[in-house]
Protein backbone atom coordinates (compact mmCIF):
# COMPACT_ATOMS: atom_id res chain seq x y z
CA UNK A 1 0.00 0.00 0.00
CA UNK A 2 2.88 2.34 0.71
CA UNK A 3 4.13 1.74 -2.79
CA UNK A 4 0.74 2.61 -4.18
CA UNK A 5 0.52 5.82 -2.08
CA UNK A 6 4.05 6.81 -2.92
CA UNK A 7 3.49 6.11 -6.57
CA UNK A 8 0.19 8.03 -6.82
CA UNK A 9 0.94 10.89 -4.43
CA UNK A 10 4.35 11.66 -5.90
CA UNK A 11 2.73 12.92 -9.10
CA UNK A 12 0.17 14.84 -7.10
CA UNK A 13 2.95 16.39 -4.97
CA UNK A 14 4.87 17.35 -8.06
CA UNK A 15 1.74 18.88 -9.54
CA UNK A 16 1.05 20.86 -6.35
CA UNK A 17 4.68 21.99 -6.14
CA UNK A 18 4.58 23.17 -9.75
CA UNK A 19 1.27 24.97 -9.16
CA UNK A 20 2.71 26.60 -6.03
CA UNK A 21 5.78 27.72 -7.93
CA UNK A 22 3.66 29.18 -10.75
CA UNK A 23 1.40 30.93 -8.25
CA UNK A 24 4.44 32.24 -6.36
CA UNK A 25 6.05 33.57 -9.53
CA UNK A 26 2.81 35.20 -10.70
CA UNK A 27 2.20 36.65 -7.24
CA UNK A 28 5.76 37.98 -7.09
CA UNK A 29 5.42 39.58 -10.50
CA UNK A 30 2.07 41.07 -9.48
CA UNK A 31 3.55 42.50 -6.29
CA UNK A 32 6.55 43.83 -8.21
CA UNK A 33 4.29 45.47 -10.79
CA UNK A 34 2.28 47.04 -7.96
CA UNK A 35 5.50 48.36 -6.43
CA UNK A 36 6.47 49.78 -9.82
CA UNK A 37 3.01 51.32 -10.14
CA UNK A 38 3.38 52.79 -6.66
CA UNK A 39 6.84 54.14 -7.44
CA UNK A 40 5.52 55.58 -10.72
CA UNK A 41 2.60 57.16 -8.86
CA UNK A 42 5.01 58.55 -6.28
CA UNK A 43 7.22 59.94 -9.07
CA UNK A 44 4.22 61.53 -10.78
CA UNK A 45 2.94 63.02 -7.51
CA UNK A 46 6.40 64.36 -6.64
CA UNK A 47 6.81 65.83 -10.13
CA UNK A 48 3.38 67.47 -10.06
CA UNK A 49 3.99 68.79 -6.54
CA UNK A 50 7.35 70.27 -7.60
CA UNK A 51 5.83 71.88 -10.71
CA UNK A 52 2.96 73.21 -8.60
CA UNK A 53 5.39 74.80 -6.13
CA UNK A 54 7.34 76.38 -8.99
CA UNK A 55 4.11 77.68 -10.52
CA UNK A 56 3.05 79.13 -7.16
CA UNK A 57 6.40 80.91 -6.84
CA UNK A 58 6.03 82.31 -10.36
CA UNK A 59 2.49 83.47 -9.56
CA UNK A 60 3.72 85.22 -6.40
CA UNK A 61 6.51 86.88 -8.38
CA UNK A 62 4.11 88.01 -11.10
CA UNK A 63 1.70 89.38 -8.48
CA UNK A 64 4.53 91.30 -6.85
CA UNK A 65 5.69 92.68 -10.21
CA UNK A 66 2.11 93.65 -11.04
CA UNK A 67 1.72 95.48 -7.73
CA UNK A 68 4.99 97.35 -8.34
CA UNK A 69 3.83 98.21 -11.86
CA UNK A 70 0.45 99.35 -10.51
CA UNK A 71 2.17 101.64 -7.97
CA UNK A 72 4.39 103.04 -10.73
CA UNK A 73 1.33 103.56 -12.94
CA UNK A 74 -0.57 105.36 -10.18
CA UNK A 75 2.42 107.60 -9.45
CA UNK A 76 2.81 108.39 -13.17
CA UNK A 77 -0.89 109.18 -13.54
CA UNK A 78 -0.78 111.39 -10.44
CA UNK A 79 2.31 113.23 -11.75
CA UNK A 80 0.76 113.72 -15.20
CA UNK A 81 -2.48 115.01 -13.66
CA UNK A 82 -0.46 117.51 -11.61
CA UNK A 83 1.39 118.62 -14.75
CA UNK A 84 -1.90 118.97 -16.64
CA UNK A 85 -3.30 121.05 -13.79
CA UNK A 86 -0.23 123.32 -13.83
CA UNK A 87 -0.41 123.67 -17.62
CA UNK A 88 -4.11 124.53 -17.44
CA UNK A 89 -3.38 127.16 -14.78
CA UNK A 90 -0.53 128.56 -16.88
CA UNK A 91 -2.80 128.53 -19.93
CA UNK A 92 -5.46 130.55 -18.06
CA UNK A 93 -2.81 133.04 -16.93
CA UNK A 94 -1.53 133.40 -20.51
CA UNK A 95 -5.08 133.90 -21.81
CA UNK A 96 -5.66 136.63 -19.21
CA UNK A 97 -2.34 138.26 -20.18
CA UNK A 98 -3.31 138.04 -23.88
CA UNK A 99 -6.64 139.73 -23.12
CA UNK A 100 -4.80 142.55 -21.34
CA UNK A 101 -2.31 142.90 -24.20
CA UNK A 102 -5.12 142.88 -26.74
CA UNK A 103 -6.98 145.55 -24.77
CA UNK A 104 -3.75 147.61 -24.57
CA UNK A 105 -3.18 147.09 -28.31
CA UNK A 106 -6.75 148.10 -29.12
CA UNK A 107 -6.34 151.22 -26.93
CA UNK A 108 -3.07 152.07 -28.75
CA UNK A 109 -4.73 151.66 -32.18
CA UNK A 110 -7.67 153.74 -31.04
CA UNK A 111 -5.36 156.52 -29.86
CA UNK A 112 -2.70 156.45 -32.62
CA UNK A 113 -4.44 154.60 -35.42
CA UNK A 114 -3.19 151.61 -37.40
CA UNK A 115 0.39 151.13 -38.49
CA UNK A 116 1.02 151.47 -42.20
CA UNK A 117 3.94 149.24 -43.24
CA UNK A 118 4.37 150.54 -46.79
Secondary structure, DSSP 8 states (H G I E B T S, - for coil): -HHHHHHHHHHHHHHHHHHHHHHHHHHHHHHHHHHHHHHHHHHHHHHHHHHHHHHHHHHHHHHHHHHHHHHHHHHHHHHHHHHHHHHHHHHHHHHHHHHHHHHHHHHHHHHH------
